[in-house]
Structure formats: structure tokens, C-alpha cells
Amino acid sequence: MRFGLNILLSLFFLIPPFYPVRAGSWKPPASLDSLPEIEELPDLFSFSDGRCVRSIADWERRRAEMKQILQYYEYGHLPPRPDRVVAENLKKRNLSECRATEERMTLVIGSENKVSMRIAVYRPEKSGKLPVIVREEAELGHIEEVPLLIERGYMLVEYAREDLDLDKPNIDGPAQKAYPEYDWATLAVWAWGGMRVVDYLETRNDIDLKRIGIVGHSRGGKMALLAGAFDERFALVAANGSGCGGAGCFRIRNEKSETLGKITEPDRFAYWFHPRLRWFDGKENRLPFDQHFLKALVAPRALICTEAEQDLWANPLGSRITTEQAQKVFDFLGAGKKNAYHIRKGTHDLTPTDWRAILDFADQQFYGKHRGKSSNLSD
Ligand code: GTR
């Protein structure tokens, strides 16, 4: 009997408990004051109730929890996919700059709470289904990037993010007015716009739907990372100089980097985020997450964060740390070579060097071509 008990006890300690982790078990805390201090970056593989991720199925549940956490504390909640996206007012022309066509149109999103957003589609004069880069802009017509993308065989789709919500404080844009029951802030609205572009691309027959990437710079990089983290139809995510609220870690920064407190000042960019984020000003160690959550959510899809050495405000150090932390998830999912960090000399900009790094990485991930030298942490 005693022997039997010993065996039972040793089995209990030797074999890790194996039980399914409940889905949707995350609940907001009773109050923010009750949040514990976490000096290190919160563990990607620990559920908020302390259980560990042990299987791919657990990871899927942890992923769902992490998305809830990010929406609750940082970005606000995004509405679900609308029932339809219809293109209207199509205008087509050949470009004189390169062998490509430009189509401008308005996407009418949803059949009940309609929201309109203009897009521009640049397509190389080639037949067949092509890979696409989606890129947000305050306004359409960033034509200088088109020849490079066309030459590399990519379509470019720009969308006018400010049709959904202006980049201004204290206003509800058309998207927020259409979905009043959602507490989404501006970055979430813009990210949702990128997802709606994919809804539209799914209605065309000339798109390689397995090779859609999203690229953004600075505030656009923040939103590209959010869109790519949440929408698995993006096979590739590229955030350039995205900094605070993007690829940059809140807890670990260069001395001159933008802080959580600075970015959420009421007369700066508070409106990009859910108001709850500002509570963590000077209390970053109470955040139950950090920006490595966003990067980990992209796995096992491809992610590249492009930074610049002198762009200290955008926290290239913090972006390197979040990349290193997220690498554990990429490895866990067997996608160790899909998490890239690229740094160049220079300042805050999306330069041809950045574009080349992004497109070399895209070629490598999409087609197995090795053209550039974007560094990969697991190499
Ligand atoms: C800055 C802001 C950054 C970055 C940048 C931009 O003023 O502090 O977080 O988003 O604007 O988007 O241009």
C-alpha cells in the first residue's frame, strides 16, 4: 500500500500535469491597481491564470487570450469582419512611370453600417495571380514606391486610412460612428481598414491570396503590426520604424526613446490608443503584456521589423528585444527563420534600403529566393 502510494506520488511529480486549457478564460482584472509588478517581459507561454502552454492547441488558446489582452489595455476592441466589401467608382489608367496599371476605387464596407474607404491598386502588366503588398497612407498616390514593387513583381494596394478615422484627437471617425458599441482607438481602426482591403482582394481573381503582405512606416508601422498580428490572411508583416506602441518594447528602451507616458499625452497621440493604456505611464512594469505579444501573434507567418540606428525615438533596441522574445514562439511553431530584424544606418524614414530589405525577405519567404542580407536571429 505504502509502495503503491509512493509510485503514485512520484508519477504525480515526474509527469507534468496534462490537462486541456480552457478557451476564453481571460477576464479583465477587478481593478488596474490589482495588477502585479512584472519586471521581465511577461512570459508568452504562460496563460494569465498561471498555466503553461504545452501544445499547439494550447498556443491557439493563448493566442486568443493575448489578443483579448492587447485589445483591452492598448488598442480597444475591433468589430468583426463585415458581411461584404464592394468596390465602386472604378477608374483605371496606365502608368507612365512603369509597365503597370493603376486602379482607383472606393470600397463600400458592410451592407448595414456602411463605411467607405478609397484604395489604389497598382498591378504589373503580367498575367496570373500576383503577390500583393498592402500599405496604408494618409492619402493615396505614393507613387515613388510603385516602380520598385512593380519591378520586383509585386502588386501594391494603398488605402486611405484617414477615410476611416482622421489622425486627430477628440473625434469619432466614420468607422467608429458606424460601430458605436466598439471601443477601438485610431490605430485599431486603421488596422481594421487593412483587413478590409484583404476582404476586397478575396473578391478578385488575379491575387495570390497566400502571398499578401502588409507594410507600414512609423504610425503606419504600428498599425501594420497590429493588422498582421490579428489577421492571419497576411502571410507577411513588415513594420518600419514603428517604435512605441509598435515593435518597440515599453519596458526596455534607448534613453531617448518615446515612452508610454509621452505617446499617450492628451495633446499628442492619446487617441491612437485605448484610454486605459495611459494608466501605465511610469508603471510599465505593471503591464500584463509588452509588444513582444504582437510579434508572437504573427508567428508562424513571416515578420520583419526594419529599424534605423539613429532613430532612437523609435526604440531600435526595444524592437530587437521584442524580436528576440518572440523568437521563442516562432521556434515553438517550427518557423524559426520567419522572424527577421533589419537595421540600417540613418534616421526615421522608409527608405529604398528598407524596401529592398522587406522585398528580399518577402522573396525569400514566398519563393525561397535568397537575394538580400536581412538578418535573421536564428541564422
Ligand atoms: C511621432 C510619434 C511616433 C511616430 C511618428 C510618426 O511623432 O511620436 O510614435 O508614430 O510620429 O508616425 O510619424
Residues whose N, C-alpha, C, O or C-beta is under 5 A from the ligand:
A	BS01	GTR	S218 R219 G243 C244 E258
